[in-house]
Every structure is written in C-alpha cells, then in structure tokens.
Amino acid sequence: MYLTKEVKAKIFQQHGGEAKNTGSTEGQIALFTHRINHLTGHLKNNHKDYNTERSLVRLVGKRRSLLDYLKKKDIVKYRELIIDLNIRK
C-alpha cells in the first residue's frame, strides 16, 4: 500500500506541525498532493481507468478549494506551501 500510517504521519509532521494535527489546511493539501502524484503515475500506465481519473479530478478540485482558502487566510503560508510542494499557479 502506498499510503501507510507512517507516511501519513510524516506528511502531517512536515506540513501540519505535528503528526496528530491532521486537520490543518497545510497538512491536508500536502496529503492531497501526495495522493494526486500517486494517481497520476497510475494513470500513466492505465490510461483507460476512468474511475481513477474521476477520483483524480475530484482530488484536484478539493485541493484547489483548500488552496484558495489558505490564500485568503494567510498568503505567506500559501506561497511557502506552493514552493515546497512544487504546485503550479
């Protein structure tokens, strides 16, 4: 499995402050980015997997809305996160 408890804890520790802070906006965006990168790699090999493609589009939309929220709330954290996660826009 690509997303174990340890990987999640590491993502939230890096971006959310601590491993148990799973509700932070930065941590959620980082988790969505990790999942989006995994699904993108999967779709490169399985281009007819339309259910995964739909899930990917939904995840990108969720991440975009969280990024918009973070941009309104704290523009400095938003810019740092964009650079750190290598997200366009």
PyMOL Python script that loads the backbone (N, CA, C, O; Angstrom):
from pymol import cmd

cmd.read_pdbstr("""\
ATOM      1  N   MET A   1       0.842  -1.180   0.000  1.00  0.00           N
ATOM      2  CA  MET A   1       0.000   0.000   0.000  1.00  0.00           C
ATOM      3  C   MET A   1       0.888   1.245   0.000  1.00  0.00           C
ATOM      4  O   MET A   1       1.900   1.289   0.699  1.00  0.00           O
ATOM      5  N   TYR A   2       0.520   2.216  -0.755  1.00  0.00           N
ATOM      6  CA  TYR A   2       1.366   3.395  -0.924  1.00  0.00           C
ATOM      7  C   TYR A   2       1.188   4.418   0.197  1.00  0.00           C
ATOM      8  O   TYR A   2       2.062   5.261   0.397  1.00  0.00           O
ATOM      9  N   LEU A   3       0.088   4.361   0.922  1.00  0.00           N
ATOM     10  CA  LEU A   3      -0.187   5.367   1.948  1.00  0.00           C
ATOM     11  C   LEU A   3      -0.399   4.684   3.293  1.00  0.00           C
ATOM     12  O   LEU A   3      -1.528   4.366   3.666  1.00  0.00           O
ATOM     13  N   THR A   4       0.677   4.465   4.006  1.00  0.00           N
ATOM     14  CA  THR A   4       0.606   3.812   5.303  1.00  0.00           C
ATOM     15  C   THR A   4       0.473   4.865   6.409  1.00  0.00           C
ATOM     16  O   THR A   4       0.547   6.065   6.147  1.00  0.00           O
ATOM     17  N   LYS A   5       0.279   4.404   7.628  1.00  0.00           N
ATOM     18  CA  LYS A   5       0.170   5.319   8.763  1.00  0.00           C
ATOM     19  C   LYS A   5       1.441   6.140   8.933  1.00  0.00           C
ATOM     20  O   LYS A   5       1.392   7.325   9.262  1.00  0.00           O
ATOM     21  N   GLU A   6       2.580   5.492   8.703  1.00  0.00           N
ATOM     22  CA  GLU A   6       3.854   6.182   8.877  1.00  0.00           C
ATOM     23  C   GLU A   6       4.038   7.294   7.848  1.00  0.00           C
ATOM     24  O   GLU A   6       4.542   8.372   8.165  1.00  0.00           O
ATOM     25  N   VAL A   7       3.621   7.018   6.610  1.00  0.00           N
ATOM     26  CA  VAL A   7       3.749   8.027   5.546  1.00  0.00           C
ATOM     27  C   VAL A   7       2.834   9.211   5.852  1.00  0.00           C
ATOM     28  O   VAL A   7       3.234  10.365   5.695  1.00  0.00           O
ATOM     29  N   LYS A   8       1.597   8.922   6.293  1.00  0.00           N
ATOM     30  CA  LYS A   8       0.670   9.991   6.639  1.00  0.00           C
ATOM     31  C   LYS A   8       1.213  10.826   7.789  1.00  0.00           C
ATOM     32  O   LYS A   8       1.173  12.056   7.749  1.00  0.00           O
ATOM     33  N   ALA A   9       1.723  10.147   8.818  1.00  0.00           N
ATOM     34  CA  ALA A   9       2.262  10.859   9.972  1.00  0.00           C
ATOM     35  C   ALA A   9       3.430  11.749   9.566  1.00  0.00           C
ATOM     36  O   ALA A   9       3.565  12.867  10.065  1.00  0.00           O
ATOM     37  N   LYS A  10       4.273  11.257   8.665  1.00  0.00           N
ATOM     38  CA  LYS A  10       5.412  12.039   8.203  1.00  0.00           C
ATOM     39  C   LYS A  10       4.953  13.280   7.428  1.00  0.00           C
ATOM     40  O   LYS A  10       5.507  14.366   7.602  1.00  0.00           O
ATOM     41  N   ILE A  11       3.939  13.112   6.575  1.00  0.00           N
ATOM     42  CA  ILE A  11       3.408  14.240   5.802  1.00  0.00           C
ATOM     43  C   ILE A  11       2.833  15.296   6.732  1.00  0.00           C
ATOM     44  O   ILE A  11       3.109  16.485   6.571  1.00  0.00           O
ATOM     45  N   PHE A  12       2.027  14.864   7.717  1.00  0.00           N
ATOM     46  CA  PHE A  12       1.418  15.834   8.627  1.00  0.00           C
ATOM     47  C   PHE A  12       2.446  16.462   9.556  1.00  0.00           C
ATOM     48  O   PHE A  12       2.282  17.610   9.969  1.00  0.00           O
ATOM     49  N   GLN A  13       3.494  15.736   9.889  1.00  0.00           N
ATOM     50  CA  GLN A  13       4.535  16.303  10.734  1.00  0.00           C
ATOM     51  C   GLN A  13       5.317  17.376   9.986  1.00  0.00           C
ATOM     52  O   GLN A  13       5.672  18.404  10.561  1.00  0.00           O
ATOM     53  N   GLN A  14       5.586  17.137   8.705  1.00  0.00           N
ATOM     54  CA  GLN A  14       6.324  18.114   7.912  1.00  0.00           C
ATOM     55  C   GLN A  14       5.520  19.385   7.675  1.00  0.00           C
ATOM     56  O   GLN A  14       6.050  20.492   7.778  1.00  0.00           O
ATOM     57  N   HIS A  15       4.237  19.221   7.357  1.00  0.00           N
ATOM     58  CA  HIS A  15       3.451  20.367   6.914  1.00  0.00           C
ATOM     59  C   HIS A  15       2.412  20.844   7.920  1.00  0.00           C
ATOM     60  O   HIS A  15       1.985  21.997   7.859  1.00  0.00           O
ATOM     61  N   GLY A  16       1.997  19.981   8.845  1.00  0.00           N
ATOM     62  CA  GLY A  16       0.958  20.370   9.784  1.00  0.00           C
ATOM     63  C   GLY A  16       1.476  20.750  11.152  1.00  0.00           C
ATOM     64  O   GLY A  16       0.699  21.202  11.993  1.00  0.00           O
ATOM     65  N   GLY A  17       2.743  20.585  11.400  1.00  0.00           N
ATOM     66  CA  GLY A  17       3.303  20.927  12.692  1.00  0.00           C
ATOM     67  C   GLY A  17       3.610  19.704  13.531  1.00  0.00           C
ATOM     68  O   GLY A  17       4.711  19.583  14.068  1.00  0.00           O
ATOM     69  N   GLU A  18       2.655  18.796  13.655  1.00  0.00           N
ATOM     70  CA  GLU A  18       2.876  17.549  14.374  1.00  0.00           C
ATOM     71  C   GLU A  18       2.051  16.450  13.721  1.00  0.00           C
ATOM     72  O   GLU A  18       1.136  16.736  12.948  1.00  0.00           O
ATOM     73  N   ALA A  19       2.366  15.199  14.025  1.00  0.00           N
ATOM     74  CA  ALA A  19       1.740  14.068  13.340  1.00  0.00           C
ATOM     75  C   ALA A  19       0.250  13.956  13.645  1.00  0.00           C
ATOM     76  O   ALA A  19      -0.506  13.457  12.812  1.00  0.00           O
ATOM     77  N   LYS A  20      -0.186  14.404  14.808  1.00  0.00           N
ATOM     78  CA  LYS A  20      -1.598  14.279  15.183  1.00  0.00           C
ATOM     79  C   LYS A  20      -2.447  15.444  14.704  1.00  0.00           C
ATOM     80  O   LYS A  20      -3.666  15.423  14.872  1.00  0.00           O
ATOM     81  N   ASN A  21      -1.840  16.448  14.117  1.00  0.00           N
ATOM     82  CA  ASN A  21      -2.569  17.607  13.619  1.00  0.00           C
ATOM     83  C   ASN A  21      -3.053  17.335  12.194  1.00  0.00           C
ATOM     84  O   ASN A  21      -2.565  17.927  11.232  1.00  0.00           O
ATOM     85  N   THR A  22      -4.017  16.432  12.083  1.00  0.00           N
ATOM     86  CA  THR A  22      -4.477  16.009  10.761  1.00  0.00           C
ATOM     87  C   THR A  22      -5.489  16.964  10.146  1.00  0.00           C
ATOM     88  O   THR A  22      -5.834  16.818   8.974  1.00  0.00           O
ATOM     89  N   GLY A  23      -5.965  17.925  10.900  1.00  0.00           N
ATOM     90  CA  GLY A  23      -6.963  18.845  10.382  1.00  0.00           C
ATOM     91  C   GLY A  23      -6.404  20.118   9.816  1.00  0.00           C
ATOM     92  O   GLY A  23      -7.158  20.947   9.307  1.00  0.00           O
ATOM     93  N   SER A  24      -5.099  20.301   9.888  1.00  0.00           N
ATOM     94  CA  SER A  24      -4.522  21.546   9.389  1.00  0.00           C
ATOM     95  C   SER A  24      -4.653  21.630   7.872  1.00  0.00           C
ATOM     96  O   SER A  24      -4.554  20.628   7.164  1.00  0.00           O
ATOM     97  N   THR A  25      -4.873  22.824   7.403  1.00  0.00           N
ATOM     98  CA  THR A  25      -5.049  23.038   5.968  1.00  0.00           C
ATOM     99  C   THR A  25      -3.789  22.654   5.198  1.00  0.00           C
ATOM    100  O   THR A  25      -3.869  22.026   4.142  1.00  0.00           O
ATOM    101  N   GLU A  26      -2.629  23.031   5.727  1.00  0.00           N
ATOM    102  CA  GLU A  26      -1.374  22.728   5.041  1.00  0.00           C
ATOM    103  C   GLU A  26      -1.148  21.224   4.956  1.00  0.00           C
ATOM    104  O   GLU A  26      -0.695  20.719   3.929  1.00  0.00           O
ATOM    105  N   GLY A  27      -1.460  20.510   6.029  1.00  0.00           N
ATOM    106  CA  GLY A  27      -1.302  19.051   6.037  1.00  0.00           C
ATOM    107  C   GLY A  27      -2.239  18.368   5.061  1.00  0.00           C
ATOM    108  O   GLY A  27      -1.848  17.429   4.369  1.00  0.00           O
ATOM    109  N   GLN A  28      -3.489  18.845   5.004  1.00  0.00           N
ATOM    110  CA  GLN A  28      -4.454  18.267   4.071  1.00  0.00           C
ATOM    111  C   GLN A  28      -4.021  18.492   2.627  1.00  0.00           C
ATOM    112  O   GLN A  28      -4.137  17.591   1.797  1.00  0.00           O
ATOM    113  N   ILE A  29      -3.528  19.678   2.327  1.00  0.00           N
ATOM    114  CA  ILE A  29      -3.073  19.978   0.968  1.00  0.00           C
ATOM    115  C   ILE A  29      -1.884  19.086   0.609  1.00  0.00           C
ATOM    116  O   ILE A  29      -1.798  18.583  -0.512  1.00  0.00           O
ATOM    117  N   ALA A  30      -0.974  18.893   1.555  1.00  0.00           N
ATOM    118  CA  ALA A  30       0.186  18.034   1.300  1.00  0.00           C
ATOM    119  C   ALA A  30      -0.242  16.590   1.081  1.00  0.00           C
ATOM    120  O   ALA A  30       0.309  15.908   0.217  1.00  0.00           O
ATOM    121  N   LEU A  31      -1.223  16.111   1.855  1.00  0.00           N
ATOM    122  CA  LEU A  31      -1.722  14.750   1.677  1.00  0.00           C
ATOM    123  C   LEU A  31      -2.404  14.591   0.322  1.00  0.00           C
ATOM    124  O   LEU A  31      -2.187  13.599  -0.375  1.00  0.00           O
ATOM    125  N   PHE A  32      -3.227  15.567  -0.048  1.00  0.00           N
ATOM    126  CA  PHE A  32      -3.872  15.510  -1.361  1.00  0.00           C
ATOM    127  C   PHE A  32      -2.839  15.520  -2.479  1.00  0.00           C
ATOM    128  O   PHE A  32      -3.002  14.819  -3.478  1.00  0.00           O
ATOM    129  N   THR A  33      -1.784  16.302  -2.322  1.00  0.00           N
ATOM    130  CA  THR A  33      -0.735  16.353  -3.339  1.00  0.00           C
ATOM    131  C   THR A  33      -0.037  15.011  -3.468  1.00  0.00           C
ATOM    132  O   THR A  33       0.267  14.574  -4.578  1.00  0.00           O
ATOM    133  N   HIS A  34       0.218  14.354  -2.348  1.00  0.00           N
ATOM    134  CA  HIS A  34       0.838  13.025  -2.373  1.00  0.00           C
ATOM    135  C   HIS A  34      -0.067  12.033  -3.106  1.00  0.00           C
ATOM    136  O   HIS A  34       0.402  11.247  -3.930  1.00  0.00           O
ATOM    137  N   ARG A  35      -1.359  12.074  -2.801  1.00  0.00           N
ATOM    138  CA  ARG A  35      -2.301  11.169  -3.461  1.00  0.00           C
ATOM    139  C   ARG A  35      -2.439  11.485  -4.951  1.00  0.00           C
ATOM    140  O   ARG A  35      -2.538  10.572  -5.771  1.00  0.00           O
ATOM    141  N   ILE A  36      -2.445  12.768  -5.304  1.00  0.00           N
ATOM    142  CA  ILE A  36      -2.556  13.169  -6.708  1.00  0.00           C
ATOM    143  C   ILE A  36      -1.348  12.688  -7.495  1.00  0.00           C
ATOM    144  O   ILE A  36      -1.496  12.208  -8.619  1.00  0.00           O
ATOM    145  N   ASN A  37      -0.160  12.809  -6.925  1.00  0.00           N
ATOM    146  CA  ASN A  37       1.041  12.328  -7.611  1.00  0.00           C
ATOM    147  C   ASN A  37       0.992  10.820  -7.822  1.00  0.00           C
ATOM    148  O   ASN A  37       1.404  10.324  -8.870  1.00  0.00           O
ATOM    149  N   HIS A  38       0.490  10.091  -6.833  1.00  0.00           N
ATOM    150  CA  HIS A  38       0.380   8.634  -6.965  1.00  0.00           C
ATOM    151  C   HIS A  38      -0.630   8.258  -8.060  1.00  0.00           C
ATOM    152  O   HIS A  38      -0.354   7.393  -8.892  1.00  0.00           O
ATOM    153  N   LEU A  39      -1.792   8.908  -8.055  1.00  0.00           N
ATOM    154  CA  LEU A  39      -2.810   8.601  -9.058  1.00  0.00           C
ATOM    155  C   LEU A  39      -2.366   8.995 -10.462  1.00  0.00           C
ATOM    156  O   LEU A  39      -2.727   8.330 -11.433  1.00  0.00           O
ATOM    157  N   THR A  40      -1.598  10.055 -10.581  1.00  0.00           N
ATOM    158  CA  THR A  40      -1.078  10.464 -11.885  1.00  0.00           C
ATOM    159  C   THR A  40      -0.141   9.401 -12.444  1.00  0.00           C
ATOM    160  O   THR A  40      -0.201   9.074 -13.629  1.00  0.00           O
ATOM    161  N   GLY A  41       0.717   8.868 -11.593  1.00  0.00           N
ATOM    162  CA  GLY A  41       1.601   7.784 -12.029  1.00  0.00           C
ATOM    163  C   GLY A  41       0.835   6.540 -12.421  1.00  0.00           C
ATOM    164  O   GLY A  41       1.201   5.850 -13.372  1.00  0.00           O
ATOM    165  N   HIS A  42      -0.238   6.251 -11.682  1.00  0.00           N
ATOM    166  CA  HIS A  42      -1.065   5.091 -12.000  1.00  0.00           C
ATOM    167  C   HIS A  42      -1.737   5.272 -13.363  1.00  0.00           C
ATOM    168  O   HIS A  42      -1.816   4.332 -14.153  1.00  0.00           O
ATOM    169  N   LEU A  43      -2.214   6.478 -13.627  1.00  0.00           N
ATOM    170  CA  LEU A  43      -2.919   6.723 -14.893  1.00  0.00           C
ATOM    171  C   LEU A  43      -1.983   6.735 -16.098  1.00  0.00           C
ATOM    172  O   LEU A  43      -2.432   6.533 -17.226  1.00  0.00           O
ATOM    173  N   LYS A  44      -0.695   6.968 -15.880  1.00  0.00           N
ATOM    174  CA  LYS A  44       0.238   6.889 -16.996  1.00  0.00           C
ATOM    175  C   LYS A  44       0.344   5.465 -17.519  1.00  0.00           C
ATOM    176  O   LYS A  44       0.542   5.252 -18.715  1.00  0.00           O
ATOM    177  N   ASN A  45       0.211   4.487 -16.622  1.00  0.00           N
ATOM    178  CA  ASN A  45       0.275   3.084 -17.031  1.00  0.00           C
ATOM    179  C   ASN A  45      -1.087   2.522 -17.408  1.00  0.00           C
ATOM    180  O   ASN A  45      -1.169   1.620 -18.242  1.00  0.00           O
ATOM    181  N   ASN A  46      -2.161   3.036 -16.810  1.00  0.00           N
ATOM    182  CA  ASN A  46      -3.511   2.509 -17.019  1.00  0.00           C
ATOM    183  C   ASN A  46      -4.419   3.634 -17.509  1.00  0.00           C
ATOM    184  O   ASN A  46      -5.255   4.140 -16.761  1.00  0.00           O
ATOM    185  N   HIS A  47      -4.248   4.014 -18.757  1.00  0.00           N
ATOM    186  CA  HIS A  47      -4.937   5.197 -19.262  1.00  0.00           C
ATOM    187  C   HIS A  47      -6.442   4.998 -19.448  1.00  0.00           C
ATOM    188  O   HIS A  47      -7.159   5.979 -19.646  1.00  0.00           O
ATOM    189  N   LYS A  48      -6.939   3.772 -19.393  1.00  0.00           N
ATOM    190  CA  LYS A  48      -8.372   3.546 -19.533  1.00  0.00           C
ATOM    191  C   LYS A  48      -9.093   3.383 -18.195  1.00  0.00           C
ATOM    192  O   LYS A  48     -10.266   3.011 -18.168  1.00  0.00           O
ATOM    193  N   ASP A  49      -8.421   3.651 -17.117  1.00  0.00           N
ATOM    194  CA  ASP A  49      -9.002   3.536 -15.785  1.00  0.00           C
ATOM    195  C   ASP A  49      -9.771   4.823 -15.473  1.00  0.00           C
ATOM    196  O   ASP A  49      -9.234   5.748 -14.863  1.00  0.00           O
ATOM    197  N   TYR A  50     -11.025   4.866 -15.898  1.00  0.00           N
ATOM    198  CA  TYR A  50     -11.803   6.090 -15.802  1.00  0.00           C
ATOM    199  C   TYR A  50     -12.252   6.395 -14.378  1.00  0.00           C
ATOM    200  O   TYR A  50     -12.452   7.561 -14.038  1.00  0.00           O
ATOM    201  N   ASN A  51     -12.414   5.384 -13.545  1.00  0.00           N
ATOM    202  CA  ASN A  51     -12.774   5.639 -12.147  1.00  0.00           C
ATOM    203  C   ASN A  51     -11.642   6.365 -11.421  1.00  0.00           C
ATOM    204  O   ASN A  51     -11.889   7.282 -10.638  1.00  0.00           O
ATOM    205  N   THR A  52     -10.426   5.960 -11.677  1.00  0.00           N
ATOM    206  CA  THR A  52      -9.286   6.645 -11.069  1.00  0.00           C
ATOM    207  C   THR A  52      -9.161   8.057 -11.620  1.00  0.00           C
ATOM    208  O   THR A  52      -8.801   8.981 -10.891  1.00  0.00           O
ATOM    209  N   GLU A  53      -9.454   8.224 -12.893  1.00  0.00           N
ATOM    210  CA  GLU A  53      -9.391   9.558 -13.494  1.00  0.00           C
ATOM    211  C   GLU A  53     -10.406  10.492 -12.840  1.00  0.00           C
ATOM    212  O   GLU A  53     -10.116  11.660 -12.582  1.00  0.00           O
ATOM    213  N   ARG A  54     -11.593   9.962 -12.576  1.00  0.00           N
ATOM    214  CA  ARG A  54     -12.630  10.753 -11.906  1.00  0.00           C
ATOM    215  C   ARG A  54     -12.198  11.112 -10.491  1.00  0.00           C
ATOM    216  O   ARG A  54     -12.395  12.243 -10.047  1.00  0.00           O
ATOM    217  N   SER A  55     -11.612  10.156  -9.784  1.00  0.00           N
ATOM    218  CA  SER A  55     -11.130  10.411  -8.430  1.00  0.00           C
ATOM    219  C   SER A  55     -10.034  11.473  -8.433  1.00  0.00           C
ATOM    220  O   SER A  55      -9.979  12.320  -7.542  1.00  0.00           O
ATOM    221  N   LEU A  56      -9.176  11.422  -9.426  1.00  0.00           N
ATOM    222  CA  LEU A  56      -8.097  12.397  -9.546  1.00  0.00           C
ATOM    223  C   LEU A  56      -8.662  13.802  -9.741  1.00  0.00           C
ATOM    224  O   LEU A  56      -8.192  14.756  -9.121  1.00  0.00           O
ATOM    225  N   VAL A  57      -9.655  13.924 -10.592  1.00  0.00           N
ATOM    226  CA  VAL A  57     -10.258  15.237 -10.851  1.00  0.00           C
ATOM    227  C   VAL A  57     -10.912  15.778  -9.579  1.00  0.00           C
ATOM    228  O   VAL A  57     -10.810  16.969  -9.286  1.00  0.00           O
ATOM    229  N   ARG A  58     -11.585  14.903  -8.820  1.00  0.00           N
ATOM    230  CA  ARG A  58     -12.202  15.331  -7.563  1.00  0.00           C
ATOM    231  C   ARG A  58     -11.158  15.781  -6.554  1.00  0.00           C
ATOM    232  O   ARG A  58     -11.349  16.784  -5.867  1.00  0.00           O
ATOM    233  N   LEU A  59     -10.049  15.041  -6.459  1.00  0.00           N
ATOM    234  CA  LEU A  59      -8.986  15.413  -5.525  1.00  0.00           C
ATOM    235  C   LEU A  59      -8.360  16.750  -5.889  1.00  0.00           C
ATOM    236  O   LEU A  59      -8.067  17.565  -5.015  1.00  0.00           O
ATOM    237  N   VAL A  60      -8.157  16.972  -7.176  1.00  0.00           N
ATOM    238  CA  VAL A  60      -7.583  18.243  -7.621  1.00  0.00           C
ATOM    239  C   VAL A  60      -8.525  19.389  -7.260  1.00  0.00           C
ATOM    240  O   VAL A  60      -8.072  20.458  -6.851  1.00  0.00           O
ATOM    241  N   GLY A  61      -9.822  19.175  -7.406  1.00  0.00           N
ATOM    242  CA  GLY A  61     -10.802  20.199  -7.030  1.00  0.00           C
ATOM    243  C   GLY A  61     -10.796  20.494  -5.543  1.00  0.00           C
ATOM    244  O   GLY A  61     -10.868  21.652  -5.133  1.00  0.00           O
ATOM    245  N   LYS A  62     -10.710  19.441  -4.731  1.00  0.00           N
ATOM    246  CA  LYS A  62     -10.641  19.630  -3.278  1.00  0.00           C
ATOM    247  C   LYS A  62      -9.384  20.394  -2.888  1.00  0.00           C
ATOM    248  O   LYS A  62      -9.429  21.311  -2.068  1.00  0.00           O
ATOM    249  N   ARG A  63      -8.255  20.003  -3.491  1.00  0.00           N
ATOM    250  CA  ARG A  63      -7.003  20.679  -3.182  1.00  0.00           C
ATOM    251  C   ARG A  63      -7.070  22.142  -3.593  1.00  0.00           C
ATOM    252  O   ARG A  63      -6.587  23.017  -2.873  1.00  0.00           O
ATOM    253  N   ARG A  64      -7.667  22.408  -4.749  1.00  0.00           N
ATOM    254  CA  ARG A  64      -7.780  23.786  -5.233  1.00  0.00           C
ATOM    255  C   ARG A  64      -8.602  24.629  -4.268  1.00  0.00           C
ATOM    256  O   ARG A  64      -8.243  25.774  -3.989  1.00  0.00           O
ATOM    257  N   SER A  65      -9.701  24.078  -3.753  1.00  0.00           N
ATOM    258  CA  SER A  65     -10.529  24.851  -2.832  1.00  0.00           C
ATOM    259  C   SER A  65      -9.795  25.105  -1.518  1.00  0.00           C
ATOM    260  O   SER A  65      -9.914  26.187  -0.943  1.00  0.00           O
ATOM    261  N   LEU A  66      -9.033  24.114  -1.036  1.00  0.00           N
ATOM    262  CA  LEU A  66      -8.242  24.331   0.177  1.00  0.00           C
ATOM    263  C   LEU A  66      -7.138  25.358  -0.062  1.00  0.00           C
ATOM    264  O   LEU A  66      -6.839  26.167   0.816  1.00  0.00           O
ATOM    265  N   LEU A  67      -6.537  25.326  -1.243  1.00  0.00           N
ATOM    266  CA  LEU A  67      -5.507  26.321  -1.565  1.00  0.00           C
ATOM    267  C   LEU A  67      -6.104  27.725  -1.631  1.00  0.00           C
ATOM    268  O   LEU A  67      -5.481  28.688  -1.184  1.00  0.00           O
ATOM    269  N   ASP A  68      -7.311  27.843  -2.188  1.00  0.00           N
ATOM    270  CA  ASP A  68      -7.974  29.147  -2.229  1.00  0.00           C
ATOM    271  C   ASP A  68      -8.268  29.654  -0.820  1.00  0.00           C
ATOM    272  O   ASP A  68      -8.104  30.840  -0.535  1.00  0.00           O
ATOM    273  N   TYR A  69      -8.706  28.746   0.066  1.00  0.00           N
ATOM    274  CA  TYR A  69      -8.971  29.107   1.447  1.00  0.00           C
ATOM    275  C   TYR A  69      -7.692  29.584   2.133  1.00  0.00           C
ATOM    276  O   TYR A  69      -7.690  30.606   2.819  1.00  0.00           O
ATOM    277  N   LEU A  70      -6.611  28.838   1.942  1.00  0.00           N
ATOM    278  CA  LEU A  70      -5.344  29.199   2.564  1.00  0.00           C
ATOM    279  C   LEU A  70      -4.828  30.528   2.016  1.00  0.00           C
ATOM    280  O   LEU A  70      -4.221  31.311   2.748  1.00  0.00           O
ATOM    281  N   LYS A  71      -5.065  30.780   0.744  1.00  0.00           N
ATOM    282  CA  LYS A  71      -4.623  32.024   0.126  1.00  0.00           C
ATOM    283  C   LYS A  71      -5.346  33.222   0.748  1.00  0.00           C
ATOM    284  O   LYS A  71      -4.740  34.271   0.966  1.00  0.00           O
ATOM    285  N   LYS A  72      -6.641  33.064   1.032  1.00  0.00           N
ATOM    286  CA  LYS A  72      -7.390  34.136   1.674  1.00  0.00           C
ATOM    287  C   LYS A  72      -6.982  34.304   3.130  1.00  0.00           C
ATOM    288  O   LYS A  72      -6.946  35.419   3.650  1.00  0.00           O
ATOM    289  N   LYS A  73      -6.675  33.186   3.786  1.00  0.00           N
ATOM    290  CA  LYS A  73      -6.374  33.216   5.219  1.00  0.00           C
ATOM    291  C   LYS A  73      -4.967  33.724   5.508  1.00  0.00           C
ATOM    292  O   LYS A  73      -4.783  34.604   6.349  1.00  0.00           O
ATOM    293  N   ASP A  74      -3.959  33.162   4.801  1.00  0.00           N
ATOM    294  CA  ASP A  74      -2.565  33.522   5.076  1.00  0.00           C
ATOM    295  C   ASP A  74      -1.752  33.364   3.793  1.00  0.00           C
ATOM    296  O   ASP A  74      -1.368  32.253   3.426  1.00  0.00           O
ATOM    297  N   ILE A  75      -1.495  34.471   3.122  1.00  0.00           N
ATOM    298  CA  ILE A  75      -0.831  34.448   1.819  1.00  0.00           C
ATOM    299  C   ILE A  75       0.619  33.980   1.933  1.00  0.00           C
ATOM    300  O   ILE A  75       1.140  33.386   0.989  1.00  0.00           O
ATOM    301  N   VAL A  76       1.282  34.228   3.060  1.00  0.00           N
ATOM    302  CA  VAL A  76       2.683  33.829   3.220  1.00  0.00           C
ATOM    303  C   VAL A  76       2.789  32.302   3.290  1.00  0.00           C
ATOM    304  O   VAL A  76       3.641  31.707   2.630  1.00  0.00           O
ATOM    305  N   LYS A  77       1.928  31.673   4.085  1.00  0.00           N
ATOM    306  CA  LYS A  77       1.928  30.210   4.179  1.00  0.00           C
ATOM    307  C   LYS A  77       1.569  29.588   2.838  1.00  0.00           C
ATOM    308  O   LYS A  77       2.115  28.553   2.455  1.00  0.00           O
ATOM    309  N   TYR A  78       0.639  30.232   2.126  1.00  0.00           N
ATOM    310  CA  TYR A  78       0.237  29.746   0.805  1.00  0.00           C
ATOM    311  C   TYR A  78       1.425  29.725  -0.152  1.00  0.00           C
ATOM    312  O   TYR A  78       1.651  28.733  -0.845  1.00  0.00           O
ATOM    313  N   ARG A  79       2.174  30.808  -0.190  1.00  0.00           N
ATOM    314  CA  ARG A  79       3.329  30.879  -1.097  1.00  0.00           C
ATOM    315  C   ARG A  79       4.409  29.887  -0.722  1.00  0.00           C
ATOM    316  O   ARG A  79       5.029  29.281  -1.596  1.00  0.00           O
ATOM    317  N   GLU A  80       4.645  29.711   0.594  1.00  0.00           N
ATOM    318  CA  GLU A  80       5.639  28.735   1.045  1.00  0.00           C
ATOM    319  C   GLU A  80       5.226  27.319   0.659  1.00  0.00           C
ATOM    320  O   GLU A  80       6.052  26.523   0.213  1.00  0.00           O
ATOM    321  N   LEU A  81       3.948  27.013   0.831  1.00  0.00           N
ATOM    322  CA  LEU A  81       3.451  25.671   0.523  1.00  0.00           C
ATOM    323  C   LEU A  81       3.515  25.381  -0.973  1.00  0.00           C
ATOM    324  O   LEU A  81       3.868  24.272  -1.374  1.00  0.00           O
ATOM    325  N   ILE A  82       3.181  26.359  -1.794  1.00  0.00           N
ATOM    326  CA  ILE A  82       3.245  26.201  -3.248  1.00  0.00           C
ATOM    327  C   ILE A  82       4.675  25.872  -3.683  1.00  0.00           C
ATOM    328  O   ILE A  82       4.892  24.995  -4.519  1.00  0.00           O
ATOM    329  N   ILE A  83       5.635  26.576  -3.114  1.00  0.00           N
ATOM    330  CA  ILE A  83       7.032  26.325  -3.460  1.00  0.00           C
ATOM    331  C   ILE A  83       7.488  24.978  -2.926  1.00  0.00           C
ATOM    332  O   ILE A  83       8.178  24.233  -3.622  1.00  0.00           O
ATOM    333  N   ASP A  84       7.105  24.661  -1.697  1.00  0.00           N
ATOM    334  CA  ASP A  84       7.544  23.439  -1.049  1.00  0.00           C
ATOM    335  C   ASP A  84       7.004  22.188  -1.763  1.00  0.00           C
ATOM    336  O   ASP A  84       7.730  21.212  -1.951  1.00  0.00           O
ATOM    337  N   LEU A  85       5.738  22.230  -2.153  1.00  0.00           N
ATOM    338  CA  LEU A  85       5.116  21.064  -2.798  1.00  0.00           C
ATOM    339  C   LEU A  85       5.271  21.060  -4.310  1.00  0.00           C
ATOM    340  O   LEU A  85       4.893  20.093  -4.972  1.00  0.00           O
ATOM    341  N   ASN A  86       5.823  22.129  -4.859  1.00  0.00           N
ATOM    342  CA  ASN A  86       6.042  22.238  -6.301  1.00  0.00           C
ATOM    343  C   ASN A  86       4.710  22.154  -7.068  1.00  0.00           C
ATOM    344  O   ASN A  86       4.550  21.356  -7.991  1.00  0.00           O
ATOM    345  N   ILE A  87       3.771  23.001  -6.651  1.00  0.00           N
ATOM    346  CA  ILE A  87       2.464  23.069  -7.297  1.00  0.00           C
ATOM    347  C   ILE A  87       2.455  24.291  -8.196  1.00  0.00           C
ATOM    348  O   ILE A  87       2.953  25.352  -7.819  1.00  0.00           O
ATOM    349  N   ARG A  88       1.895  24.141  -9.372  1.00  0.00           N
ATOM    350  CA  ARG A  88       1.814  25.276 -10.274  1.00  0.00           C
ATOM    351  C   ARG A  88       0.712  26.226  -9.834  1.00  0.00           C
ATOM    352  O   ARG A  88      -0.173  25.838  -9.072  1.00  0.00           O
ATOM    353  N   LYS A  89       0.758  27.450 -10.299  1.00  0.00           N
ATOM    354  CA  LYS A  89      -0.178  28.540 -10.080  1.00  0.00           C
ATOM    355  C   LYS A  89       0.252  29.462  -9.016  1.00  0.00           C
ATOM    356  O   LYS A  89      -0.445  30.434  -8.722  1.00  0.00           O
TER     357      LYS A  89
END
""", "prot")
cmd.dss("prot")
cmd.show_as("cartoon", "prot")
cmd.util.cbc("prot")
cmd.orient("prot")
